[in-house]
């Protein structure tokens, strides 16, 4: 866990970027999309042709790269998505 204002450990960030680069789909849940460098992770997936799905109650800068924007809280949206599978 990383608290607001704390830097991500370099190895954790690198692993996340590598996973995002290999992802066919990345689901971003409940982030503002403005705290860097983590905000770049969904961008990596999108730039390499993967789909980004965003779950958030409100619009964020990720709206532009997300193929699907699901509006609502994670507690509302994720169970509904799981039930539809």
PDB file with SEQRES, HELIX, SHEET and CRYST1 records, atoms N, CA, C and O in Angstrom:
SEQRES   1 A   85  UNK UNK UNK UNK UNK UNK UNK UNK UNK UNK UNK UNK UNK          
SEQRES   2 A   85  UNK UNK UNK UNK UNK UNK UNK UNK UNK UNK UNK UNK UNK          
SEQRES   3 A   85  UNK UNK UNK UNK UNK UNK UNK UNK UNK UNK UNK UNK UNK          
SEQRES   4 A   85  UNK UNK UNK UNK UNK UNK UNK UNK UNK UNK UNK UNK UNK          
SEQRES   5 A   85  UNK UNK UNK UNK UNK UNK UNK UNK UNK UNK UNK UNK UNK          
SEQRES   6 A   85  UNK UNK UNK UNK UNK UNK UNK UNK UNK UNK UNK UNK UNK          
SEQRES   7 A   85  UNK UNK UNK UNK UNK UNK UNK                                  
HELIX    1 AA1 UNK A   10  UNK A   22  1                                  13    
HELIX    2 AA2 UNK A   38  UNK A   40  5                                   3    
HELIX    3 AA3 UNK A   41  UNK A   47  1                                   7    
HELIX    4 AA4 UNK A   61  UNK A   64  5                                   4    
HELIX    5 AA5 UNK A   74  UNK A   84  1                                  11    
SHEET    1 AA1 3 UNK A  25  UNK A  29  0                                        
SHEET    2 AA1 3 UNK A  51  UNK A  56  1                                        
SHEET    3 AA1 3 UNK A  68  UNK A  71  1                                        
CRYST1    1.000    1.000    1.000  90.00  90.00  90.00 P 1           1          
ATOM      1  N   UNK A   1       0.836  -1.158   0.000  1.00  0.00           N  
ATOM      2  CA  UNK A   1       0.000   0.000   0.000  1.00  0.00           C  
ATOM      3  C   UNK A   1       0.890   1.232   0.000  1.00  0.00           C  
ATOM      4  O   UNK A   1       1.926   1.270   0.664  1.00  0.00           O  
ATOM      5  N   UNK A   2       0.467   2.240  -0.757  1.00  0.00           N  
ATOM      6  CA  UNK A   2       1.182   3.510  -0.803  1.00  0.00           C  
ATOM      7  C   UNK A   2       0.181   4.605  -0.462  1.00  0.00           C  
ATOM      8  O   UNK A   2      -0.891   4.681  -1.063  1.00  0.00           O  
ATOM      9  N   UNK A   3       0.522   5.435   0.481  1.00  0.00           N  
ATOM     10  CA  UNK A   3      -0.353   6.522   0.886  1.00  0.00           C  
ATOM     11  C   UNK A   3      -0.123   7.737   0.000  1.00  0.00           C  
ATOM     12  O   UNK A   3       0.935   7.883  -0.612  1.00  0.00           O  
ATOM     13  N   UNK A   4      -1.118   8.601  -0.061  1.00  0.00           N  
ATOM     14  CA  UNK A   4      -1.013   9.825  -0.856  1.00  0.00           C  
ATOM     15  C   UNK A   4       0.231  10.594  -0.439  1.00  0.00           C  
ATOM     16  O   UNK A   4       0.491  10.789   0.748  1.00  0.00           O  
ATOM     17  N   UNK A   5       0.989  11.024  -1.432  1.00  0.00           N  
ATOM     18  CA  UNK A   5       2.209  11.773  -1.179  1.00  0.00           C  
ATOM     19  C   UNK A   5       3.452  10.920  -1.072  1.00  0.00           C  
ATOM     20  O   UNK A   5       4.565  11.444  -1.120  1.00  0.00           O  
ATOM     21  N   UNK A   6       3.288   9.616  -0.927  1.00  0.00           N  
ATOM     22  CA  UNK A   6       4.435   8.721  -0.855  1.00  0.00           C  
ATOM     23  C   UNK A   6       4.807   8.264  -2.262  1.00  0.00           C  
ATOM     24  O   UNK A   6       3.926   8.044  -3.093  1.00  0.00           O  
ATOM     25  N   UNK A   7       6.087   8.121  -2.535  1.00  0.00           N  
ATOM     26  CA  UNK A   7       6.467   7.605  -3.852  1.00  0.00           C  
ATOM     27  C   UNK A   7       6.229   6.100  -3.947  1.00  0.00           C  
ATOM     28  O   UNK A   7       6.329   5.375  -2.957  1.00  0.00           O  
ATOM     29  N   UNK A   8       5.915   5.651  -5.148  1.00  0.00           N  
ATOM     30  CA  UNK A   8       5.828   4.214  -5.384  1.00  0.00           C  
ATOM     31  C   UNK A   8       7.240   3.642  -5.365  1.00  0.00           C  
ATOM     32  O   UNK A   8       8.164   4.278  -5.873  1.00  0.00           O  
ATOM     33  N   UNK A   9       7.426   2.468  -4.796  1.00  0.00           N  
ATOM     34  CA  UNK A   9       8.736   1.830  -4.904  1.00  0.00           C  
ATOM     35  C   UNK A   9       9.062   1.599  -6.384  1.00  0.00           C  
ATOM     36  O   UNK A   9       8.194   1.181  -7.149  1.00  0.00           O  
ATOM     37  N   UNK A  10      10.279   1.862  -6.779  1.00  0.00           N  
ATOM     38  CA  UNK A  10      10.681   1.780  -8.188  1.00  0.00           C  
ATOM     39  C   UNK A  10      10.393   0.412  -8.792  1.00  0.00           C  
ATOM     40  O   UNK A  10       9.922   0.327  -9.926  1.00  0.00           O  
ATOM     41  N   UNK A  11      10.668  -0.656  -8.057  1.00  0.00           N  
ATOM     42  CA  UNK A  11      10.445  -1.993  -8.604  1.00  0.00           C  
ATOM     43  C   UNK A  11       8.952  -2.279  -8.779  1.00  0.00           C  
ATOM     44  O   UNK A  11       8.564  -2.992  -9.704  1.00  0.00           O  
ATOM     45  N   UNK A  12       8.126  -1.736  -7.910  1.00  0.00           N  
ATOM     46  CA  UNK A  12       6.679  -1.910  -8.022  1.00  0.00           C  
ATOM     47  C   UNK A  12       6.145  -1.166  -9.239  1.00  0.00           C  
ATOM     48  O   UNK A  12       5.327  -1.697  -9.989  1.00  0.00           O  
ATOM     49  N   UNK A  13       6.606   0.053  -9.430  1.00  0.00           N  
ATOM     50  CA  UNK A  13       6.192   0.836 -10.595  1.00  0.00           C  
ATOM     51  C   UNK A  13       6.633   0.157 -11.887  1.00  0.00           C  
ATOM     52  O   UNK A  13       5.857   0.079 -12.839  1.00  0.00           O  
ATOM     53  N   UNK A  14       7.853  -0.327 -11.932  1.00  0.00           N  
ATOM     54  CA  UNK A  14       8.355  -1.008 -13.127  1.00  0.00           C  
ATOM     55  C   UNK A  14       7.536  -2.258 -13.432  1.00  0.00           C  
ATOM     56  O   UNK A  14       7.200  -2.512 -14.588  1.00  0.00           O  
ATOM     57  N   UNK A  15       7.214  -3.032 -12.412  1.00  0.00           N  
ATOM     58  CA  UNK A  15       6.403  -4.235 -12.613  1.00  0.00           C  
ATOM     59  C   UNK A  15       5.012  -3.867 -13.125  1.00  0.00           C  
ATOM     60  O   UNK A  15       4.466  -4.565 -13.979  1.00  0.00           O  
ATOM     61  N   UNK A  16       4.442  -2.795 -12.621  1.00  0.00           N  
ATOM     62  CA  UNK A  16       3.115  -2.361 -13.072  1.00  0.00           C  
ATOM     63  C   UNK A  16       3.145  -1.900 -14.527  1.00  0.00           C  
ATOM     64  O   UNK A  16       2.238  -2.213 -15.297  1.00  0.00           O  
ATOM     65  N   UNK A  17       4.170  -1.170 -14.898  1.00  0.00           N  
ATOM     66  CA  UNK A  17       4.304  -0.710 -16.291  1.00  0.00           C  
ATOM     67  C   UNK A  17       4.489  -1.902 -17.227  1.00  0.00           C  
ATOM     68  O   UNK A  17       3.896  -1.936 -18.305  1.00  0.00           O  
ATOM     69  N   UNK A  18       5.299  -2.876 -16.830  1.00  0.00           N  
ATOM     70  CA  UNK A  18       5.499  -4.069 -17.655  1.00  0.00           C  
ATOM     71  C   UNK A  18       4.198  -4.859 -17.803  1.00  0.00           C  
ATOM     72  O   UNK A  18       3.883  -5.339 -18.892  1.00  0.00           O  
ATOM     73  N   UNK A  19       3.447  -4.992 -16.717  1.00  0.00           N  
ATOM     74  CA  UNK A  19       2.166  -5.702 -16.796  1.00  0.00           C  
ATOM     75  C   UNK A  19       1.190  -4.941 -17.685  1.00  0.00           C  
ATOM     76  O   UNK A  19       0.460  -5.551 -18.467  1.00  0.00           O  
ATOM     77  N   UNK A  20       1.169  -3.625 -17.574  1.00  0.00           N  
ATOM     78  CA  UNK A  20       0.287  -2.800 -18.406  1.00  0.00           C  
ATOM     79  C   UNK A  20       0.661  -2.922 -19.874  1.00  0.00           C  
ATOM     80  O   UNK A  20      -0.216  -2.922 -20.738  1.00  0.00           O  
ATOM     81  N   UNK A  21       1.941  -3.025 -20.165  1.00  0.00           N  
ATOM     82  CA  UNK A  21       2.394  -3.152 -21.550  1.00  0.00           C  
ATOM     83  C   UNK A  21       1.947  -4.480 -22.162  1.00  0.00           C  
ATOM     84  O   UNK A  21       1.725  -4.561 -23.370  1.00  0.00           O  
ATOM     85  N   UNK A  22       1.816  -5.507 -21.344  1.00  0.00           N  
ATOM     86  CA  UNK A  22       1.410  -6.832 -21.828  1.00  0.00           C  
ATOM     87  C   UNK A  22      -0.099  -7.059 -21.762  1.00  0.00           C  
ATOM     88  O   UNK A  22      -0.591  -8.081 -22.240  1.00  0.00           O  
ATOM     89  N   UNK A  23      -0.832  -6.123 -21.177  1.00  0.00           N  
ATOM     90  CA  UNK A  23      -2.256  -6.343 -20.914  1.00  0.00           C  
ATOM     91  C   UNK A  23      -3.114  -6.160 -22.158  1.00  0.00           C  
ATOM     92  O   UNK A  23      -2.927  -5.219 -22.928  1.00  0.00           O  
ATOM     93  N   UNK A  24      -4.052  -7.074 -22.336  1.00  0.00           N  
ATOM     94  CA  UNK A  24      -5.091  -6.896 -23.345  1.00  0.00           C  
ATOM     95  C   UNK A  24      -6.168  -5.965 -22.812  1.00  0.00           C  
ATOM     96  O   UNK A  24      -6.764  -5.192 -23.562  1.00  0.00           O  
ATOM     97  N   UNK A  25      -6.413  -6.047 -21.498  1.00  0.00           N  
ATOM     98  CA  UNK A  25      -7.417  -5.218 -20.827  1.00  0.00           C  
ATOM     99  C   UNK A  25      -6.853  -4.778 -19.484  1.00  0.00           C  
ATOM    100  O   UNK A  25      -6.285  -5.584 -18.746  1.00  0.00           O  
ATOM    101  N   UNK A  26      -7.012  -3.505 -19.173  1.00  0.00           N  
ATOM    102  CA  UNK A  26      -6.642  -2.968 -17.873  1.00  0.00           C  
ATOM    103  C   UNK A  26      -7.891  -2.324 -17.281  1.00  0.00           C  
ATOM    104  O   UNK A  26      -8.543  -1.512 -17.937  1.00  0.00           O  
ATOM    105  N   UNK A  27      -8.222  -2.682 -16.055  1.00  0.00           N  
ATOM    106  CA  UNK A  27      -9.371  -2.095 -15.379  1.00  0.00           C  
ATOM    107  C   UNK A  27      -8.852  -1.153 -14.305  1.00  0.00           C  
ATOM    108  O   UNK A  27      -8.151  -1.565 -13.381  1.00  0.00           O  
ATOM    109  N   UNK A  28      -9.204   0.102 -14.442  1.00  0.00           N  
ATOM    110  CA  UNK A  28      -8.817   1.131 -13.486  1.00  0.00           C  
ATOM    111  C   UNK A  28     -10.024   1.410 -12.601  1.00  0.00           C  
ATOM    112  O   UNK A  28     -11.093   1.760 -13.099  1.00  0.00           O  
ATOM    113  N   UNK A  29      -9.856   1.257 -11.291  1.00  0.00           N  
ATOM    114  CA  UNK A  29     -10.986   1.381 -10.370  1.00  0.00           C  
ATOM    115  C   UNK A  29     -10.715   2.489  -9.355  1.00  0.00           C  
ATOM    116  O   UNK A  29      -9.763   2.422  -8.578  1.00  0.00           O  
ATOM    117  N   UNK A  30     -11.569   3.503  -9.380  1.00  0.00           N  
ATOM    118  CA  UNK A  30     -11.588   4.521  -8.340  1.00  0.00           C  
ATOM    119  C   UNK A  30     -10.389   5.430  -8.234  1.00  0.00           C  
ATOM    120  O   UNK A  30     -10.089   5.907  -7.139  1.00  0.00           O  
ATOM    121  N   UNK A  31      -9.700   5.689  -9.307  1.00  0.00           N  
ATOM    122  CA  UNK A  31      -8.558   6.596  -9.246  1.00  0.00           C  
ATOM    123  C   UNK A  31      -8.905   7.926  -9.895  1.00  0.00           C  
ATOM    124  O   UNK A  31      -9.750   7.992 -10.788  1.00  0.00           O  
ATOM    125  N   UNK A  32      -8.252   8.972  -9.441  1.00  0.00           N  
ATOM    126  CA  UNK A  32      -8.472  10.289 -10.037  1.00  0.00           C  
ATOM    127  C   UNK A  32      -7.809  10.397 -11.401  1.00  0.00           C  
ATOM    128  O   UNK A  32      -8.204  11.220 -12.227  1.00  0.00           O  
ATOM    129  N   UNK A  33      -6.813   9.573 -11.633  1.00  0.00           N  
ATOM    130  CA  UNK A  33      -6.094   9.619 -12.907  1.00  0.00           C  
ATOM    131  C   UNK A  33      -5.170  10.807 -13.059  1.00  0.00           C  
ATOM    132  O   UNK A  33      -4.748  11.131 -14.169  1.00  0.00           O  
ATOM    133  N   UNK A  34      -4.851  11.457 -11.953  1.00  0.00           N  
ATOM    134  CA  UNK A  34      -3.986  12.633 -12.039  1.00  0.00           C  
ATOM    135  C   UNK A  34      -2.706  12.521 -11.215  1.00  0.00           C  
ATOM    136  O   UNK A  34      -1.843  13.394 -11.304  1.00  0.00           O  
ATOM    137  N   UNK A  35      -2.571  11.477 -10.426  1.00  0.00           N  
ATOM    138  CA  UNK A  35      -1.374  11.333  -9.590  1.00  0.00           C  
ATOM    139  C   UNK A  35      -0.325  10.553 -10.378  1.00  0.00           C  
ATOM    140  O   UNK A  35      -0.512   9.378 -10.694  1.00  0.00           O  
ATOM    141  N   UNK A  36       0.763  11.218 -10.685  1.00  0.00           N  
ATOM    142  CA  UNK A  36       1.816  10.621 -11.495  1.00  0.00           C  
ATOM    143  C   UNK A  36       2.933  10.137 -10.596  1.00  0.00           C  
ATOM    144  O   UNK A  36       3.188  10.746  -9.557  1.00  0.00           O  
ATOM    145  N   UNK A  37       3.599   9.072 -10.959  1.00  0.00           N  
ATOM    146  CA  UNK A  37       3.626   8.411 -12.258  1.00  0.00           C  
ATOM    147  C   UNK A  37       2.558   7.336 -12.454  1.00  0.00           C  
ATOM    148  O   UNK A  37       2.413   6.815 -13.560  1.00  0.00           O  
ATOM    149  N   UNK A  38       1.806   6.992 -11.404  1.00  0.00           N  
ATOM    150  CA  UNK A  38       0.829   5.907 -11.534  1.00  0.00           C  
ATOM    151  C   UNK A  38      -0.237   6.198 -12.587  1.00  0.00           C  
ATOM    152  O   UNK A  38      -0.759   5.269 -13.203  1.00  0.00           O  
ATOM    153  N   UNK A  39      -0.567   7.462 -12.803  1.00  0.00           N  
ATOM    154  CA  UNK A  39      -1.584   7.823 -13.792  1.00  0.00           C  
ATOM    155  C   UNK A  39      -1.178   7.438 -15.208  1.00  0.00           C  
ATOM    156  O   UNK A  39      -2.024   7.364 -16.099  1.00  0.00           O  
ATOM    157  N   UNK A  40       0.093   7.197 -15.417  1.00  0.00           N  
ATOM    158  CA  UNK A  40       0.578   6.805 -16.749  1.00  0.00           C  
ATOM    159  C   UNK A  40       0.352   5.321 -17.046  1.00  0.00           C  
ATOM    160  O   UNK A  40       0.418   4.912 -18.205  1.00  0.00           O  
ATOM    161  N   UNK A  41       0.091   4.526 -16.039  1.00  0.00           N  
ATOM    162  CA  UNK A  41      -0.017   3.080 -16.249  1.00  0.00           C  
ATOM    163  C   UNK A  41      -1.134   2.721 -17.227  1.00  0.00           C  
ATOM    164  O   UNK A  41      -0.881   1.939 -18.143  1.00  0.00           O  
ATOM    165  N   UNK A  42      -2.356   3.245 -17.086  1.00  0.00           N  
ATOM    166  CA  UNK A  42      -3.387   2.938 -18.085  1.00  0.00           C  
ATOM    167  C   UNK A  42      -3.037   3.461 -19.481  1.00  0.00           C  
ATOM    168  O   UNK A  42      -3.424   2.870 -20.489  1.00  0.00           O  
ATOM    169  N   UNK A  43      -2.314   4.551 -19.525  1.00  0.00           N  
ATOM    170  CA  UNK A  43      -1.884   5.116 -20.806  1.00  0.00           C  
ATOM    171  C   UNK A  43      -1.007   4.121 -21.568  1.00  0.00           C  
ATOM    172  O   UNK A  43      -1.092   4.031 -22.793  1.00  0.00           O  
ATOM    173  N   UNK A  44      -0.177   3.384 -20.857  1.00  0.00           N  
ATOM    174  CA  UNK A  44       0.697   2.389 -21.477  1.00  0.00           C  
ATOM    175  C   UNK A  44      -0.137   1.326 -22.185  1.00  0.00           C  
ATOM    176  O   UNK A  44       0.120   0.989 -23.341  1.00  0.00           O  
ATOM    177  N   UNK A  45      -1.137   0.803 -21.482  1.00  0.00           N  
ATOM    178  CA  UNK A  45      -2.006  -0.213 -22.088  1.00  0.00           C  
ATOM    179  C   UNK A  45      -2.685   0.337 -23.324  1.00  0.00           C  
ATOM    180  O   UNK A  45      -2.694  -0.314 -24.369  1.00  0.00           O  
ATOM    181  N   UNK A  46      -3.251   1.522 -23.220  1.00  0.00           N  
ATOM    182  CA  UNK A  46      -3.976   2.121 -24.350  1.00  0.00           C  
ATOM    183  C   UNK A  46      -3.058   2.378 -25.541  1.00  0.00           C  
ATOM    184  O   UNK A  46      -3.435   2.101 -26.679  1.00  0.00           O  
ATOM    185  N   UNK A  47      -1.879   2.895 -25.298  1.00  0.00           N  
ATOM    186  CA  UNK A  47      -0.949   3.203 -26.395  1.00  0.00           C  
ATOM    187  C   UNK A  47      -0.496   1.949 -27.130  1.00  0.00           C  
ATOM    188  O   UNK A  47      -0.153   2.008 -28.311  1.00  0.00           O  
ATOM    189  N   UNK A  48      -0.496   0.808 -26.430  1.00  0.00           N  
ATOM    190  CA  UNK A  48      -0.058  -0.438 -27.055  1.00  0.00           C  
ATOM    191  C   UNK A  48      -1.233  -1.275 -27.568  1.00  0.00           C  
ATOM    192  O   UNK A  48      -1.071  -2.453 -27.889  1.00  0.00           O  
ATOM    193  N   UNK A  49      -2.412  -0.661 -27.642  1.00  0.00           N  
ATOM    194  CA  UNK A  49      -3.562  -1.312 -28.256  1.00  0.00           C  
ATOM    195  C   UNK A  49      -4.477  -2.068 -27.324  1.00  0.00           C  
ATOM    196  O   UNK A  49      -5.457  -2.661 -27.773  1.00  0.00           O  
ATOM    197  N   UNK A  50      -4.184  -2.065 -26.036  1.00  0.00           N  
ATOM    198  CA  UNK A  50      -5.064  -2.729 -25.077  1.00  0.00           C  
ATOM    199  C   UNK A  50      -6.254  -1.858 -24.731  1.00  0.00           C  
ATOM    200  O   UNK A  50      -6.241  -0.648 -24.962  1.00  0.00           O  
ATOM    201  N   UNK A  51      -7.265  -2.469 -24.184  1.00  0.00           N  
ATOM    202  CA  UNK A  51      -8.467  -1.749 -23.784  1.00  0.00           C  
ATOM    203  C   UNK A  51      -8.356  -1.330 -22.323  1.00  0.00           C  
ATOM    204  O   UNK A  51      -7.938  -2.111 -21.468  1.00  0.00           O  
ATOM    205  N   UNK A  52      -8.738  -0.089 -22.054  1.00  0.00           N  
ATOM    206  CA  UNK A  52      -8.804   0.408 -20.684  1.00  0.00           C  
ATOM    207  C   UNK A  52     -10.274   0.564 -20.323  1.00  0.00           C  
ATOM    208  O   UNK A  52     -11.046   1.193 -21.047  1.00  0.00           O  
ATOM    209  N   UNK A  53     -10.642  -0.017 -19.197  1.00  0.00           N  
ATOM    210  CA  UNK A  53     -11.985   0.124 -18.649  1.00  0.00           C  
ATOM    211  C   UNK A  53     -11.840   0.891 -17.340  1.00  0.00           C  
ATOM    212  O   UNK A  53     -11.069   0.504 -16.463  1.00  0.00           O  
ATOM    213  N   UNK A  54     -12.584   1.972 -17.222  1.00  0.00           N  
ATOM    214  CA  UNK A  54     -12.504   2.793 -16.023  1.00  0.00           C  
ATOM    215  C   UNK A  54     -13.798   2.665 -15.220  1.00  0.00           C  
ATOM    216  O   UNK A  54     -14.896   2.759 -15.768  1.00  0.00           O  
ATOM    217  N   UNK A  55     -13.650   2.451 -13.919  1.00  0.00           N  
ATOM    218  CA  UNK A  55     -14.774   2.441 -12.992  1.00  0.00           C  
ATOM    219  C   UNK A  55     -14.566   3.621 -12.059  1.00  0.00           C  
ATOM    220  O   UNK A  55     -13.604   3.655 -11.292  1.00  0.00           O  
ATOM    221  N   UNK A  56     -15.472   4.590 -12.128  1.00  0.00           N  
ATOM    222  CA  UNK A  56     -15.333   5.784 -11.313  1.00  0.00           C  
ATOM    223  C   UNK A  56     -16.670   6.506 -11.271  1.00  0.00           C  
ATOM    224  O   UNK A  56     -17.383   6.526 -12.274  1.00  0.00           O  
ATOM    225  N   UNK A  57     -17.029   7.099 -10.139  1.00  0.00           N  
ATOM    226  CA  UNK A  57     -18.297   7.810 -10.074  1.00  0.00           C  
ATOM    227  C   UNK A  57     -18.327   9.080 -10.928  1.00  0.00           C  
ATOM    228  O   UNK A  57     -19.400   9.548 -11.309  1.00  0.00           O  
ATOM    229  N   UNK A  58     -17.161   9.633 -11.227  1.00  0.00           N  
ATOM    230  CA  UNK A  58     -17.116  10.881 -11.984  1.00  0.00           C  
ATOM    231  C   UNK A  58     -16.073  10.821 -13.080  1.00  0.00           C  
ATOM    232  O   UNK A  58     -15.220   9.934 -13.108  1.00  0.00           O  
ATOM    233  N   UNK A  59     -16.158  11.779 -13.977  1.00  0.00           N  
ATOM    234  CA  UNK A  59     -15.200  11.862 -15.077  1.00  0.00           C  
ATOM    235  C   UNK A  59     -13.796  12.115 -14.536  1.00  0.00           C  
ATOM    236  O   UNK A  59     -13.615  12.780 -13.516  1.00  0.00           O  
ATOM    237  N   UNK A  60     -12.800  11.564 -15.250  1.00  0.00           N  
ATOM    238  CA  UNK A  60     -11.390  11.783 -14.910  1.00  0.00           C  
ATOM    239  C   UNK A  60     -10.626  11.987 -16.214  1.00  0.00           C  
ATOM    240  O   UNK A  60     -11.196  11.806 -17.290  1.00  0.00           O  
ATOM    241  N   UNK A  61      -9.366  12.355 -16.142  1.00  0.00           N  
ATOM    242  CA  UNK A  61      -8.561  12.443 -17.359  1.00  0.00           C  
ATOM    243  C   UNK A  61      -8.446  11.113 -18.106  1.00  0.00           C  
ATOM    244  O   UNK A  61      -8.114  11.105 -19.291  1.00  0.00           O  
ATOM    245  N   UNK A  62      -8.712   9.995 -17.438  1.00  0.00           N  
ATOM    246  CA  UNK A  62      -8.658   8.697 -18.109  1.00  0.00           C  
ATOM    247  C   UNK A  62      -9.821   8.473 -19.067  1.00  0.00           C  
ATOM    248  O   UNK A  62      -9.777   7.557 -19.889  1.00  0.00           O  
ATOM    249  N   UNK A  63     -10.857   9.294 -18.971  1.00  0.00           N  
ATOM    250  CA  UNK A  63     -12.005   9.151 -19.878  1.00  0.00           C  
ATOM    251  C   UNK A  63     -11.563   9.130 -21.339  1.00  0.00           C  
ATOM    252  O   UNK A  63     -12.136   8.409 -22.155  1.00  0.00           O  
ATOM    253  N   UNK A  64     -10.556   9.911 -21.661  1.00  0.00           N  
ATOM    254  CA  UNK A  64     -10.095  10.035 -23.042  1.00  0.00           C  
ATOM    255  C   UNK A  64      -9.466   8.754 -23.578  1.00  0.00           C  
ATOM    256  O   UNK A  64      -9.557   8.478 -24.775  1.00  0.00           O  
ATOM    257  N   UNK A  65      -8.838   7.976 -22.721  1.00  0.00           N  
ATOM    258  CA  UNK A  65      -8.171   6.755 -23.191  1.00  0.00           C  
ATOM    259  C   UNK A  65      -8.990   5.505 -22.928  1.00  0.00           C  
ATOM    260  O   UNK A  65      -8.741   4.463 -23.534  1.00  0.00           O  
ATOM    261  N   UNK A  66      -9.968   5.595 -22.031  1.00  0.00           N  
ATOM    262  CA  UNK A  66     -10.777   4.429 -21.698  1.00  0.00           C  
ATOM    263  C   UNK A  66     -11.733   4.100 -22.839  1.00  0.00           C  
ATOM    264  O   UNK A  66     -12.407   4.982 -23.371  1.00  0.00           O  
ATOM    265  N   UNK A  67     -11.785   2.829 -23.206  1.00  0.00           N  
ATOM    266  CA  UNK A  67     -12.784   2.390 -24.189  1.00  0.00           C  
ATOM    267  C   UNK A  67     -14.155   2.329 -23.561  1.00  0.00           C  
ATOM    268  O   UNK A  67     -15.169   2.553 -24.222  1.00  0.00           O  
ATOM    269  N   UNK A  68     -14.175   2.021 -22.259  1.00  0.00           N  
ATOM    270  CA  UNK A  68     -15.433   1.938 -21.526  1.00  0.00           C  
ATOM    271  C   UNK A  68     -15.277   2.706 -20.218  1.00  0.00           C  
ATOM    272  O   UNK A  68     -14.314   2.503 -19.478  1.00  0.00           O  
ATOM    273  N   UNK A  69     -16.240   3.595 -19.942  1.00  0.00           N  
ATOM    274  CA  UNK A  69     -16.288   4.314 -18.679  1.00  0.00           C  
ATOM    275  C   UNK A  69     -17.545   3.881 -17.951  1.00  0.00           C  
ATOM    276  O   UNK A  69     -18.654   4.148 -18.414  1.00  0.00           O  
ATOM    277  N   UNK A  70     -17.388   3.221 -16.826  1.00  0.00           N  
ATOM    278  CA  UNK A  70     -18.510   2.762 -16.023  1.00  0.00           C  
ATOM    279  C   UNK A  70     -18.648   3.706 -14.835  1.00  0.00           C  
ATOM    280  O   UNK A  70     -17.779   3.751 -13.965  1.00  0.00           O  
ATOM    281  N   UNK A  71     -19.737   4.453 -14.803  1.00  0.00           N  
ATOM    282  CA  UNK A  71     -19.944   5.445 -13.753  1.00  0.00           C  
ATOM    283  C   UNK A  71     -20.640   4.827 -12.547  1.00  0.00           C  
ATOM    284  O   UNK A  71     -21.692   4.200 -12.665  1.00  0.00           O  
ATOM    285  N   UNK A  72     -20.033   5.020 -11.401  1.00  0.00           N  
ATOM    286  CA  UNK A  72     -20.558   4.543 -10.139  1.00  0.00           C  
ATOM    287  C   UNK A  72     -19.414   4.139  -9.240  1.00  0.00           C  
ATOM    288  O   UNK A  72     -18.256   4.110  -9.657  1.00  0.00           O  
ATOM    289  N   UNK A  73     -19.746   3.830  -8.015  1.00  0.00           N  
ATOM    290  CA  UNK A  73     -18.704   3.399  -7.079  1.00  0.00           C  
ATOM    291  C   UNK A  73     -18.281   1.974  -7.395  1.00  0.00           C  
ATOM    292  O   UNK A  73     -19.015   1.224  -8.038  1.00  0.00           O  
ATOM    293  N   UNK A  74     -17.113   1.618  -6.947  1.00  0.00           N  
ATOM    294  CA  UNK A  74     -16.631   0.245  -7.133  1.00  0.00           C  
ATOM    295  C   UNK A  74     -17.587  -0.742  -6.474  1.00  0.00           C  
ATOM    296  O   UNK A  74     -17.813  -1.832  -7.000  1.00  0.00           O  
ATOM    297  N   UNK A  75     -18.147  -0.371  -5.331  1.00  0.00           N  
ATOM    298  CA  UNK A  75     -19.064  -1.254  -4.613  1.00  0.00           C  
ATOM    299  C   UNK A  75     -20.342  -1.517  -5.399  1.00  0.00           C  
ATOM    300  O   UNK A  75     -20.974  -2.558  -5.220  1.00  0.00           O  
ATOM    301  N   UNK A  76     -20.725  -0.596  -6.259  1.00  0.00           N  
ATOM    302  CA  UNK A  76     -21.917  -0.776  -7.093  1.00  0.00           C  
ATOM    303  C   UNK A  76     -21.584  -1.466  -8.408  1.00  0.00           C  
ATOM    304  O   UNK A  76     -22.253  -2.417  -8.813  1.00  0.00           O  
ATOM    305  N   UNK A  77     -20.543  -0.975  -9.065  1.00  0.00           N  
ATOM    306  CA  UNK A  77     -20.254  -1.394 -10.436  1.00  0.00           C  
ATOM    307  C   UNK A  77     -19.630  -2.782 -10.507  1.00  0.00           C  
ATOM    308  O   UNK A  77     -20.059  -3.600 -11.320  1.00  0.00           O  
ATOM    309  N   UNK A  78     -18.637  -3.068  -9.685  1.00  0.00           N  
ATOM    310  CA  UNK A  78     -17.924  -4.334  -9.813  1.00  0.00           C  
ATOM    311  C   UNK A  78     -18.803  -5.561  -9.573  1.00  0.00           C  
ATOM    312  O   UNK A  78     -18.692  -6.530 -10.325  1.00  0.00           O  
ATOM    313  N   UNK A  79     -19.676  -5.565  -8.554  1.00  0.00           N  
ATOM    314  CA  UNK A  79     -20.570  -6.722  -8.416  1.00  0.00           C  
ATOM    315  C   UNK A  79     -21.514  -6.882  -9.614  1.00  0.00           C  
ATOM    316  O   UNK A  79     -21.822  -8.005 -10.012  1.00  0.00           O  
ATOM    317  N   UNK A  80     -21.968  -5.775 -10.181  1.00  0.00           N  
ATOM    318  CA  UNK A  80     -22.849  -5.854 -11.359  1.00  0.00           C  
ATOM    319  C   UNK A  80     -22.095  -6.426 -12.546  1.00  0.00           C  
ATOM    320  O   UNK A  80     -22.656  -7.223 -13.298  1.00  0.00           O  
ATOM    321  N   UNK A  81     -20.846  -6.043 -12.734  1.00  0.00           N  
ATOM    322  CA  UNK A  81     -20.038  -6.585 -13.823  1.00  0.00           C  
ATOM    323  C   UNK A  81     -19.817  -8.087 -13.605  1.00  0.00           C  
ATOM    324  O   UNK A  81     -19.976  -8.884 -14.529  1.00  0.00           O  
ATOM    325  N   UNK A  82     -19.453  -8.459 -12.392  1.00  0.00           N  
ATOM    326  CA  UNK A  82     -19.206  -9.876 -12.082  1.00  0.00           C  
ATOM    327  C   UNK A  82     -20.471 -10.709 -12.300  1.00  0.00           C  
ATOM    328  O   UNK A  82     -20.395 -11.833 -12.795  1.00  0.00           O  
ATOM    329  N   UNK A  83     -21.601 -10.176 -11.940  1.00  0.00           N  
ATOM    330  CA  UNK A  83     -22.862 -10.912 -12.100  1.00  0.00           C  
ATOM    331  C   UNK A  83     -23.223 -11.099 -13.565  1.00  0.00           C  
ATOM    332  O   UNK A  83     -23.937 -12.039 -13.914  1.00  0.00           O  
ATOM    333  N   UNK A  84     -22.739 -10.219 -14.418  1.00  0.00           N  
ATOM    334  CA  UNK A  84     -23.081 -10.319 -15.835  1.00  0.00           C  
ATOM    335  C   UNK A  84     -22.172 -11.279 -16.608  1.00  0.00           C  
ATOM    336  O   UNK A  84     -22.438 -11.587 -17.770  1.00  0.00           O  
ATOM    337  N   UNK A  85     -21.114 -11.744 -15.972  1.00  0.00           N  
ATOM    338  CA  UNK A  85     -20.165 -12.642 -16.649  1.00  0.00           C  
ATOM    339  C   UNK A  85     -20.679 -14.063 -16.701  1.00  0.00           C  
ATOM    340  O   UNK A  85     -20.006 -14.944 -17.236  1.00  0.00           O  
TER     341      UNK A  85                                                      
END                                                                             
